[in-house]
Amino acid sequence: MNTATAPAVDPKSFHSFAEFYPFYLGEHRNRTCRRLHFVGSTLALVCLGLLLYTGQWQYLLYGLLCGYGFAWIGHFGFEKNKPASFKRPLYSFMGDWLMYSQIWRGKVPF
């Protein structure tokens, strides 16, 4: 049995989102992690809607807490890795929403 592990990839090494996204998906192999991302993103959208409807800015905070809280629980608790948002926040944010849309369209397993 080969116990060698693949070398760690530094998320900062990617020069485009197109290069980064396959890495991003590889960091979301665990189904529970993806589901937590999906729930957190959905709740973040609900909070955004409530912010727009009520004008109450605390919904922005609630949305951020839902989106990142659920994702980080997925990474630390189930995926057992660090979120790429620590090193590539913009690409990770873009990846979250692309993966979210691909889950809705059946292109990424839920």
Disulfide bonds with the S-S distance in Angstrom:
none
